[in-house]
Amino acid sequence: MRIVRVATIPFVVLHHLEGQIRASIATGHEVFVVTSHGEGFERIRSLGVAGVVAVGIAREI
């Protein structure tokens, strides 16, 4: 199965979704990540995902 995980910032992927992503890969799923380009973006590939896509996410405070 192909799975796409979407998060607003790389921090969420690396600190909140890492376990789920690794478990999905370990059970044979192909995982892709879509997130904004920010601190930690390049480290996402080290999780073993099939692909990482950066998207611009505009935010206002």
PQR file of N, CA, C, O and H, with PARSE charges and radii, in Angstrom:
ATOM      1  N   MET A   1       0.840  -1.165   0.000 -0.4000 1.5000
ATOM      2  CA  MET A   1       0.000   0.000   0.000 -0.0000 2.0000
ATOM      3  C   MET A   1       0.892   1.237   0.000  0.5500 1.7000
ATOM      4  O   MET A   1       1.946   1.244   0.636 -0.5500 1.4000
ATOM      5  N   ARG A   2       0.482   2.261  -0.696 -0.4000 1.5000
ATOM      6  CA  ARG A   2       1.179   3.544  -0.672 -0.0000 2.0000
ATOM      7  C   ARG A   2       0.485   4.459   0.329  0.5500 1.7000
ATOM      8  O   ARG A   2      -0.738   4.601   0.319 -0.5500 1.4000
ATOM      9  H   ARG A   2      -0.375   2.255  -1.212  0.4000 1.0000
ATOM     10  N   ILE A   3       1.283   5.071   1.188 -0.4000 1.5000
ATOM     11  CA  ILE A   3       0.759   5.953   2.227 -0.0000 2.0000
ATOM     12  C   ILE A   3       1.428   7.309   2.091  0.5500 1.7000
ATOM     13  O   ILE A   3       2.641   7.390   1.898 -0.5500 1.4000
ATOM     14  H   ILE A   3       2.276   4.955   1.197  0.4000 1.0000
ATOM     15  N   VAL A   4       0.646   8.371   2.189 -0.4000 1.5000
ATOM     16  CA  VAL A   4       1.185   9.725   2.187 -0.0000 2.0000
ATOM     17  C   VAL A   4       0.879  10.344   3.541  0.5500 1.7000
ATOM     18  O   VAL A   4      -0.278  10.412   3.957 -0.5500 1.4000
ATOM     19  H   VAL A   4      -0.339   8.305   2.345  0.4000 1.0000
ATOM     20  N   ARG A   5       1.922  10.794   4.223 -0.4000 1.5000
ATOM     21  CA  ARG A   5       1.762  11.498   5.502 -0.0000 2.0000
ATOM     22  C   ARG A   5       1.998  12.978   5.227  0.5500 1.7000
ATOM     23  O   ARG A   5       2.993  13.340   4.598 -0.5500 1.4000
ATOM     24  H   ARG A   5       2.862  10.739   3.885  0.4000 1.0000
ATOM     25  N   VAL A   6       1.104  13.824   5.685 -0.4000 1.5000
ATOM     26  CA  VAL A   6       1.186  15.257   5.452 -0.0000 2.0000
ATOM     27  C   VAL A   6       1.317  15.959   6.793  0.5500 1.7000
ATOM     28  O   VAL A   6       0.554  15.691   7.722 -0.5500 1.4000
ATOM     29  H   VAL A   6       0.296  13.530   6.195  0.4000 1.0000
ATOM     30  N   ALA A   7       2.293  16.864   6.891 -0.4000 1.5000
ATOM     31  CA  ALA A   7       2.499  17.629   8.119 -0.0000 2.0000
ATOM     32  C   ALA A   7       2.893  19.053   7.737  0.5500 1.7000
ATOM     33  O   ALA A   7       3.514  19.273   6.697 -0.5500 1.4000
ATOM     34  H   ALA A   7       2.913  17.082   6.137  0.4000 1.0000
ATOM     35  N   THR A   8       2.534  20.004   8.571 -0.4000 1.5000
ATOM     36  CA  THR A   8       2.837  21.397   8.253 -0.0000 2.0000
ATOM     37  C   THR A   8       4.323  21.705   8.353  0.5500 1.7000
ATOM     38  O   THR A   8       4.835  22.510   7.575 -0.5500 1.4000
ATOM     39  H   THR A   8       2.029  19.825   9.416  0.4000 1.0000
ATOM     40  N   ILE A   9       5.030  21.078   9.299 -0.4000 1.5000
ATOM     41  CA  ILE A   9       6.461  21.337   9.462 -0.0000 2.0000
ATOM     42  C   ILE A   9       7.205  20.018   9.673  0.5500 1.7000
ATOM     43  O   ILE A   9       6.627  19.055  10.177 -0.5500 1.4000
ATOM     44  H   ILE A   9       4.614  20.424   9.931  0.4000 1.0000
ATOM     45  N   PRO A  10       8.489  19.967   9.290 -0.5600 1.5000
ATOM     46  CA  PRO A  10       9.277  18.745   9.448  0.2800 2.0000
ATOM     47  C   PRO A  10       9.369  18.259  10.898  0.5500 1.7000
ATOM     48  O   PRO A  10       9.485  17.055  11.126 -0.5500 1.4000
ATOM     49  N   PHE A  11       9.322  19.155  11.871 -0.4000 1.5000
ATOM     50  CA  PHE A  11       9.396  18.774  13.275 -0.0000 2.0000
ATOM     51  C   PHE A  11       8.332  17.729  13.612  0.5500 1.7000
ATOM     52  O   PHE A  11       8.611  16.761  14.320 -0.5500 1.4000
ATOM     53  H   PHE A  11       9.228  20.133  11.685  0.4000 1.0000
ATOM     54  N   VAL A  12       7.132  17.922  13.114 -0.4000 1.5000
ATOM     55  CA  VAL A  12       6.025  16.995  13.395 -0.0000 2.0000
ATOM     56  C   VAL A  12       6.350  15.606  12.841  0.5500 1.7000
ATOM     57  O   VAL A  12       6.095  14.594  13.496 -0.5500 1.4000
ATOM     58  H   VAL A  12       6.904  18.709  12.540  0.4000 1.0000
ATOM     59  N   VAL A  13       6.902  15.566  11.657 -0.4000 1.5000
ATOM     60  CA  VAL A  13       7.275  14.287  11.047 -0.0000 2.0000
ATOM     61  C   VAL A  13       8.338  13.588  11.876  0.5500 1.7000
ATOM     62  O   VAL A  13       8.223  12.397  12.163 -0.5500 1.4000
ATOM     63  H   VAL A  13       7.109  16.388  11.126  0.4000 1.0000
ATOM     64  N   LEU A  14       9.370  14.323  12.259 -0.4000 1.5000
ATOM     65  CA  LEU A  14      10.513  13.731  12.949 -0.0000 2.0000
ATOM     66  C   LEU A  14      10.237  13.380  14.407  0.5500 1.7000
ATOM     67  O   LEU A  14      10.869  12.471  14.945 -0.5500 1.4000
ATOM     68  H   LEU A  14       9.464  15.291  12.026  0.4000 1.0000
ATOM     69  N   HIS A  15       9.314  14.075  15.057 -0.4000 1.5000
ATOM     70  CA  HIS A  15       9.107  13.860  16.483 -0.0000 2.0000
ATOM     71  C   HIS A  15       7.764  13.239  16.847  0.5500 1.7000
ATOM     72  O   HIS A  15       7.631  12.658  17.924 -0.5500 1.4000
ATOM     73  H   HIS A  15       8.800  14.813  14.620  0.4000 1.0000
ATOM     74  N   HIS A  16       6.782  13.346  15.985 -0.4000 1.5000
ATOM     75  CA  HIS A  16       5.464  12.795  16.308 -0.0000 2.0000
ATOM     76  C   HIS A  16       5.051  11.639  15.402  0.5500 1.7000
ATOM     77  O   HIS A  16       4.304  10.758  15.826 -0.5500 1.4000
ATOM     78  H   HIS A  16       6.891  13.817  15.110  0.4000 1.0000
ATOM     79  N   LEU A  17       5.522  11.635  14.181 -0.4000 1.5000
ATOM     80  CA  LEU A  17       5.095  10.610  13.223 -0.0000 2.0000
ATOM     81  C   LEU A  17       6.165   9.567  12.933  0.5500 1.7000
ATOM     82  O   LEU A  17       5.889   8.581  12.251 -0.5500 1.4000
ATOM     83  H   LEU A  17       6.130  12.350  13.836  0.4000 1.0000
ATOM     84  N   GLU A  18       7.376   9.762  13.436 -0.4000 1.5000
ATOM     85  CA  GLU A  18       8.484   8.865  13.098 -0.0000 2.0000
ATOM     86  C   GLU A  18       8.155   7.408  13.388  0.5500 1.7000
ATOM     87  O   GLU A  18       8.397   6.550  12.539 -0.5500 1.4000
ATOM     88  H   GLU A  18       7.601  10.563  13.990  0.4000 1.0000
ATOM     89  N   GLY A  19       7.619   7.108  14.547 -0.4000 1.5000
ATOM     90  CA  GLY A  19       7.307   5.725  14.904 -0.0000 2.0000
ATOM     91  C   GLY A  19       6.288   5.107  13.957  0.5500 1.7000
ATOM     92  O   GLY A  19       6.441   3.961  13.535 -0.5500 1.4000
ATOM     93  H   GLY A  19       7.423   7.805  15.237  0.4000 1.0000
ATOM     94  N   GLN A  20       5.258   5.860  13.627 -0.4000 1.5000
ATOM     95  CA  GLN A  20       4.232   5.359  12.713 -0.0000 2.0000
ATOM     96  C   GLN A  20       4.806   5.132  11.316  0.5500 1.7000
ATOM     97  O   GLN A  20       4.483   4.145  10.655 -0.5500 1.4000
ATOM     98  H   GLN A  20       5.134   6.791  13.970  0.4000 1.0000
ATOM     99  N   ILE A  21       5.654   6.047  10.880 -0.4000 1.5000
ATOM    100  CA  ILE A  21       6.256   5.923   9.550 -0.0000 2.0000
ATOM    101  C   ILE A  21       7.161   4.700   9.492  0.5500 1.7000
ATOM    102  O   ILE A  21       7.079   3.909   8.552 -0.5500 1.4000
ATOM    103  H   ILE A  21       5.917   6.849  11.417  0.4000 1.0000
ATOM    104  N   ARG A  22       8.025   4.541  10.496 -0.4000 1.5000
ATOM    105  CA  ARG A  22       8.930   3.385  10.518 -0.0000 2.0000
ATOM    106  C   ARG A  22       8.154   2.068  10.594  0.5500 1.7000
ATOM    107  O   ARG A  22       8.530   1.093   9.943 -0.5500 1.4000
ATOM    108  H   ARG A  22       8.091   5.183  11.259  0.4000 1.0000
ATOM    109  N   ALA A  23       7.088   2.031  11.375 -0.4000 1.5000
ATOM    110  CA  ALA A  23       6.276   0.816  11.491 -0.0000 2.0000
ATOM    111  C   ALA A  23       5.604   0.484  10.160  0.5500 1.7000
ATOM    112  O   ALA A  23       5.530  -0.682   9.772 -0.5500 1.4000
ATOM    113  H   ALA A  23       6.783   2.823  11.904  0.4000 1.0000
ATOM    114  N   SER A  24       5.120   1.500   9.467 -0.4000 1.5000
ATOM    115  CA  SER A  24       4.477   1.284   8.168 -0.0000 2.0000
ATOM    116  C   SER A  24       5.471   0.737   7.153  0.5500 1.7000
ATOM    117  O   SER A  24       5.145  -0.168   6.385 -0.5500 1.4000
ATOM    118  H   SER A  24       5.180   2.448   9.782  0.4000 1.0000
ATOM    119  N   ILE A  25       6.685   1.284   7.148 -0.4000 1.5000
ATOM    120  CA  ILE A  25       7.722   0.805   6.235 -0.0000 2.0000
ATOM    121  C   ILE A  25       8.109  -0.626   6.582  0.5500 1.7000
ATOM    122  O   ILE A  25       8.302  -1.456   5.694 -0.5500 1.4000
ATOM    123  H   ILE A  25       6.950   2.019   7.772  0.4000 1.0000
ATOM    124  N   ALA A  26       8.222  -0.911   7.876 -0.4000 1.5000
ATOM    125  CA  ALA A  26       8.620  -2.251   8.318 -0.0000 2.0000
ATOM    126  C   ALA A  26       7.598  -3.317   7.925  0.5500 1.7000
ATOM    127  O   ALA A  26       7.956  -4.483   7.760 -0.5500 1.4000
ATOM    128  H   ALA A  26       8.066  -0.236   8.598  0.4000 1.0000
ATOM    129  N   THR A  27       6.353  -2.935   7.778 -0.4000 1.5000
ATOM    130  CA  THR A  27       5.317  -3.901   7.396 -0.0000 2.0000
ATOM    131  C   THR A  27       5.089  -3.933   5.888  0.5500 1.7000
ATOM    132  O   THR A  27       4.134  -4.539   5.404 -0.5500 1.4000
ATOM    133  H   THR A  27       6.063  -1.988   7.913  0.4000 1.0000
ATOM    134  N   GLY A  28       5.991  -3.262   5.148 -0.4000 1.5000
ATOM    135  CA  GLY A  28       5.953  -3.378   3.697 -0.0000 2.0000
ATOM    136  C   GLY A  28       5.261  -2.268   2.938  0.5500 1.7000
ATOM    137  O   GLY A  28       5.098  -2.367   1.722 -0.5500 1.4000
ATOM    138  H   GLY A  28       6.767  -2.769   5.542  0.4000 1.0000
ATOM    139  N   HIS A  29       4.848  -1.215   3.621 -0.4000 1.5000
ATOM    140  CA  HIS A  29       4.170  -0.115   2.935 -0.0000 2.0000
ATOM    141  C   HIS A  29       5.185   0.867   2.358  0.5500 1.7000
ATOM    142  O   HIS A  29       6.299   0.993   2.865 -0.5500 1.4000
ATOM    143  H   HIS A  29       4.980  -1.135   4.609  0.4000 1.0000
ATOM    144  N   GLU A  30       4.795   1.547   1.311 -0.4000 1.5000
ATOM    145  CA  GLU A  30       5.611   2.580   0.682 -0.0000 2.0000
ATOM    146  C   GLU A  30       5.106   3.921   1.205  0.5500 1.7000
ATOM    147  O   GLU A  30       3.963   4.298   0.949 -0.5500 1.4000
ATOM    148  H   GLU A  30       3.890   1.444   0.898  0.4000 1.0000
ATOM    149  N   VAL A  31       5.954   4.643   1.937 -0.4000 1.5000
ATOM    150  CA  VAL A  31       5.529   5.876   2.605 -0.0000 2.0000
ATOM    151  C   VAL A  31       6.175   7.099   1.960  0.5500 1.7000
ATOM    152  O   VAL A  31       7.381   7.134   1.718 -0.5500 1.4000
ATOM    153  H   VAL A  31       6.883   4.337   2.145  0.4000 1.0000
ATOM    154  N   PHE A  32       5.346   8.089   1.692 -0.4000 1.5000
ATOM    155  CA  PHE A  32       5.783   9.380   1.174 -0.0000 2.0000
ATOM    156  C   PHE A  32       5.423  10.442   2.206  0.5500 1.7000
ATOM    157  O   PHE A  32       4.451  10.292   2.946 -0.5500 1.4000
ATOM    158  H   PHE A  32       4.366   8.061   1.889  0.4000 1.0000
ATOM    159  N   VAL A  33       6.207  11.514   2.253 -0.4000 1.5000
ATOM    160  CA  VAL A  33       5.947  12.612   3.198 -0.0000 2.0000
ATOM    161  C   VAL A  33       5.828  13.914   2.426  0.5500 1.7000
ATOM    162  O   VAL A  33       6.633  14.199   1.539 -0.5500 1.4000
ATOM    163  H   VAL A  33       6.997  11.637   1.652  0.4000 1.0000
ATOM    164  N   VAL A  34       4.817  14.701   2.771 -0.4000 1.5000
ATOM    165  CA  VAL A  34       4.625  16.040   2.219 -0.0000 2.0000
ATOM    166  C   VAL A  34       4.659  17.005   3.403  0.5500 1.7000
ATOM    167  O   VAL A  34       3.890  16.858   4.354 -0.5500 1.4000
ATOM    168  H   VAL A  34       4.163  14.469   3.491  0.4000 1.0000
ATOM    169  N   THR A  35       5.550  17.986   3.340 -0.4000 1.5000
ATOM    170  CA  THR A  35       5.677  18.958   4.426 -0.0000 2.0000
ATOM    171  C   THR A  35       6.325  20.227   3.891  0.5500 1.7000
ATOM    172  O   THR A  35       6.805  20.252   2.758 -0.5500 1.4000
ATOM    173  H   THR A  35       6.175  18.105   2.569  0.4000 1.0000
ATOM    174  N   SER A  36       6.339  21.267   4.692 -0.4000 1.5000
ATOM    175  CA  SER A  36       7.026  22.489   4.283 -0.0000 2.0000
ATOM    176  C   SER A  36       8.527  22.285   4.388  0.5500 1.7000
ATOM    177  O   SER A  36       8.999  21.381   5.077 -0.5500 1.4000
ATOM    178  H   SER A  36       5.949  21.246   5.613  0.4000 1.0000
ATOM    179  N   HIS A  37       9.261  23.129   3.704 -0.4000 1.5000
ATOM    180  CA  HIS A  37      10.723  23.050   3.753 -0.0000 2.0000
ATOM    181  C   HIS A  37      11.179  23.888   4.936  0.5500 1.7000
ATOM    182  O   HIS A  37      10.990  25.104   4.962 -0.5500 1.4000
ATOM    183  H   HIS A  37       8.878  23.864   3.144  0.4000 1.0000
ATOM    184  N   GLY A  38      11.775  23.232   5.902 -0.4000 1.5000
ATOM    185  CA  GLY A  38      12.242  23.940   7.088 -0.0000 2.0000
ATOM    186  C   GLY A  38      13.281  23.105   7.797  0.5500 1.7000
ATOM    187  O   GLY A  38      13.774  22.113   7.260 -0.5500 1.4000
ATOM    188  H   GLY A  38      11.929  22.244   5.881  0.4000 1.0000
ATOM    189  N   GLU A  39      13.612  23.518   9.015 -0.4000 1.5000
ATOM    190  CA  GLU A  39      14.626  22.820   9.791 -0.0000 2.0000
ATOM    191  C   GLU A  39      14.261  21.345   9.946  0.5500 1.7000
ATOM    192  O   GLU A  39      13.167  21.015  10.404 -0.5500 1.4000
ATOM    193  H   GLU A  39      13.211  24.324   9.451  0.4000 1.0000
ATOM    194  N   GLY A  40      15.169  20.475   9.568 -0.4000 1.5000
ATOM    195  CA  GLY A  40      14.948  19.039   9.676 -0.0000 2.0000
ATOM    196  C   GLY A  40      14.438  18.384   8.409  0.5500 1.7000
ATOM    197  O   GLY A  40      14.338  17.159   8.341 -0.5500 1.4000
ATOM    198  H   GLY A  40      16.058  20.743   9.196  0.4000 1.0000
ATOM    199  N   PHE A  41      14.112  19.187   7.399 -0.4000 1.5000
ATOM    200  CA  PHE A  41      13.553  18.619   6.165 -0.0000 2.0000
ATOM    201  C   PHE A  41      14.451  17.545   5.568  0.5500 1.7000
ATOM    202  O   PHE A  41      13.975  16.475   5.190 -0.5500 1.4000
ATOM    203  H   PHE A  41      14.193  20.182   7.454  0.4000 1.0000
ATOM    204  N   GLU A  42      15.739  17.822   5.483 -0.4000 1.5000
ATOM    205  CA  GLU A  42      16.677  16.870   4.869 -0.0000 2.0000
ATOM    206  C   GLU A  42      16.788  15.574   5.676  0.5500 1.7000
ATOM    207  O   GLU A  42      17.089  14.524   5.108 -0.5500 1.4000
ATOM    208  H   GLU A  42      16.126  18.691   5.791  0.4000 1.0000
ATOM    209  N   ARG A  43      16.552  15.629   6.983 -0.4000 1.5000
ATOM    210  CA  ARG A  43      16.653  14.431   7.832 -0.0000 2.0000
ATOM    211  C   ARG A  43      15.491  13.462   7.619  0.5500 1.7000
ATOM    212  O   ARG A  43      15.595  12.294   7.994 -0.5500 1.4000
ATOM    213  H   ARG A  43      16.308  16.482   7.444  0.4000 1.0000
ATOM    214  N   ILE A  44      14.408  13.912   7.037 -0.4000 1.5000
ATOM    215  CA  ILE A  44      13.242  13.044   6.840 -0.0000 2.0000
ATOM    216  C   ILE A  44      13.602  11.835   5.978  0.5500 1.7000
ATOM    217  O   ILE A  44      13.095  10.737   6.208 -0.5500 1.4000
ATOM    218  H   ILE A  44      14.323  14.860   6.732  0.4000 1.0000
ATOM    219  N   ARG A  45      14.463  12.029   5.000 -0.4000 1.5000
ATOM    220  CA  ARG A  45      14.871  10.909   4.131 -0.0000 2.0000
ATOM    221  C   ARG A  45      15.508   9.771   4.929  0.5500 1.7000
ATOM    222  O   ARG A  45      15.406   8.608   4.538 -0.5500 1.4000
ATOM    223  H   ARG A  45      14.875  12.921   4.814  0.4000 1.0000
ATOM    224  N   SER A  46      16.164  10.101   6.043 -0.4000 1.5000
ATOM    225  CA  SER A  46      16.829   9.074   6.844 -0.0000 2.0000
ATOM    226  C   SER A  46      15.837   8.106   7.495  0.5500 1.7000
ATOM    227  O   SER A  46      16.244   7.075   8.030 -0.5500 1.4000
ATOM    228  H   SER A  46      16.246  11.046   6.360  0.4000 1.0000
ATOM    229  N   LEU A  47      14.556   8.425   7.455 -0.4000 1.5000
ATOM    230  CA  LEU A  47      13.533   7.523   8.005 -0.0000 2.0000
ATOM    231  C   LEU A  47      13.280   6.347   7.067  0.5500 1.7000
ATOM    232  O   LEU A  47      12.644   5.366   7.453 -0.5500 1.4000
ATOM    233  H   LEU A  47      14.225   9.262   7.021  0.4000 1.0000
ATOM    234  N   GLY A  48      13.778   6.447   5.834 -0.4000 1.5000
ATOM    235  CA  GLY A  48      13.577   5.375   4.872 -0.0000 2.0000
ATOM    236  C   GLY A  48      12.352   5.541   4.002  0.5500 1.7000
ATOM    237  O   GLY A  48      11.896   4.584   3.376 -0.5500 1.4000
ATOM    238  H   GLY A  48      14.294   7.243   5.521  0.4000 1.0000
ATOM    239  N   VAL A  49      11.812   6.752   3.957 -0.4000 1.5000
ATOM    240  CA  VAL A  49      10.615   6.996   3.157 -0.0000 2.0000
ATOM    241  C   VAL A  49      10.926   6.898   1.669  0.5500 1.7000
ATOM    242  O   VAL A  49      12.072   7.061   1.250 -0.5500 1.4000
ATOM    243  H   VAL A  49      12.182   7.529   4.466  0.4000 1.0000
ATOM    244  N   ALA A  50       9.895   6.631   0.880 -0.4000 1.5000
ATOM    245  CA  ALA A  50      10.060   6.492  -0.561 -0.0000 2.0000
ATOM    246  C   ALA A  50      10.260   7.846  -1.231  0.5500 1.7000
ATOM    247  O   ALA A  50      10.875   7.926  -2.294 -0.5500 1.4000
ATOM    248  H   ALA A  50       8.964   6.499   1.220  0.4000 1.0000
ATOM    249  N   GLY A  51       9.750   8.901  -0.624 -0.4000 1.5000
ATOM    250  CA  GLY A  51       9.907  10.231  -1.199 -0.0000 2.0000
ATOM    251  C   GLY A  51       9.475  11.311  -0.241  0.5500 1.7000
ATOM    252  O   GLY A  51       8.646  11.086   0.641 -0.5500 1.4000
ATOM    253  H   GLY A  51       9.250   8.836   0.239  0.4000 1.0000
ATOM    254  N   VAL A  52      10.050  12.501  -0.422 -0.4000 1.5000
ATOM    255  CA  VAL A  52       9.702  13.670   0.393 -0.0000 2.0000
ATOM    256  C   VAL A  52       9.425  14.821  -0.556  0.5500 1.7000
ATOM    257  O   VAL A  52      10.207  15.084  -1.470 -0.5500 1.4000
ATOM    258  H   VAL A  52      10.724  12.684  -1.138  0.4000 1.0000
ATOM    259  N   VAL A  53       8.313  15.504  -0.340 -0.4000 1.5000
ATOM    260  CA  VAL A  53       7.935  16.635  -1.187 -0.0000 2.0000
ATOM    261  C   VAL A  53       7.786  17.861  -0.302  0.5500 1.7000
ATOM    262  O   VAL A  53       7.100  17.820   0.719 -0.5500 1.4000
ATOM    263  H   VAL A  53       7.678  15.290   0.402  0.4000 1.0000
ATOM    264  N   ALA A  54       8.438  18.963  -0.704 -0.4000 1.5000
ATOM    265  CA  ALA A  54       8.304  20.229   0.018 -0.0000 2.0000
ATOM    266  C   ALA A  54       7.234  21.079  -0.658  0.5500 1.7000
ATOM    267  O   ALA A  54       7.216  21.218  -1.881 -0.5500 1.4000
ATOM    268  H   ALA A  54       8.995  18.996  -1.533  0.4000 1.0000
ATOM    269  N   VAL A  55       6.359  21.636   0.138 -0.4000 1.5000
ATOM    270  CA  VAL A  55       5.329  22.538  -0.372 -0.0000 2.0000
ATOM    271  C   VAL A  55       5.390  23.831   0.429  0.5500 1.7000
ATOM    272  O   VAL A  55       5.743  23.832   1.608 -0.5500 1.4000
ATOM    273  H   VAL A  55       6.373  21.523   1.132  0.4000 1.0000
ATOM    274  N   GLY A  56       5.043  24.922  -0.224 -0.4000 1.5000
ATOM    275  CA  GLY A  56       4.973  26.198   0.474 -0.0000 2.0000
ATOM    276  C   GLY A  56       3.693  26.282   1.277  0.5500 1.7000
ATOM    277  O   GLY A  56       2.603  26.073   0.745 -0.5500 1.4000
ATOM    278  H   GLY A  56       4.757  24.921  -1.182  0.4000 1.0000
ATOM    279  N   ILE A  57       3.821  26.583   2.534 -0.4000 1.5000
ATOM    280  CA  ILE A  57       2.647  26.717   3.399 -0.0000 2.0000
ATOM    281  C   ILE A  57       2.688  28.114   4.011  0.5500 1.7000
ATOM    282  O   ILE A  57       3.525  28.396   4.868 -0.5500 1.4000
ATOM    283  H   ILE A  57       4.706  26.753   2.966  0.4000 1.0000
ATOM    284  N   ALA A  58       1.793  28.979   3.573 -0.4000 1.5000
ATOM    285  CA  ALA A  58       1.752  30.341   4.090 -0.0000 2.0000
ATOM    286  C   ALA A  58       1.074  30.344   5.462  0.5500 1.7000
ATOM    287  O   ALA A  58       0.041  29.708   5.671 -0.5500 1.4000
ATOM    288  H   ALA A  58       1.113  28.750   2.877  0.4000 1.0000
ATOM    289  N   ARG A  59       1.683  31.072   6.377 -0.4000 1.5000
ATOM    290  CA  ARG A  59       1.121  31.164   7.729 -0.0000 2.0000
ATOM    291  C   ARG A  59       1.058  32.625   8.146  0.5500 1.7000
ATOM    292  O   ARG A  59       1.912  33.427   7.767 -0.5500 1.4000
ATOM    293  H   ARG A  59       2.522  31.589   6.207  0.4000 1.0000
ATOM    294  N   GLU A  60       0.057  32.957   8.916 -0.4000 1.5000
ATOM    295  CA  GLU A  60      -0.066  34.302   9.479 -0.0000 2.0000
ATOM    296  C   GLU A  60      -0.248  34.189  10.968  0.5500 1.7000
ATOM    297  O   GLU A  60      -0.900  33.273  11.470 -0.5500 1.4000
ATOM    298  H   GLU A  60      -0.637  32.306   9.223  0.4000 1.0000
ATOM    299  N   ILE A  61       0.339  35.134  11.665 -0.4000 1.5000
ATOM    300  CA  ILE A  61       0.172  35.151  13.135 -0.0000 2.0000
ATOM    301  C   ILE A  61      -0.753  36.280  13.493  0.5500 1.7000
ATOM    302  O   ILE A  61      -1.042  36.491  14.671 -0.5500 1.4000
ATOM    303  H   ILE A  61       0.868  35.878  11.258  0.4000 1.0000
TER
END
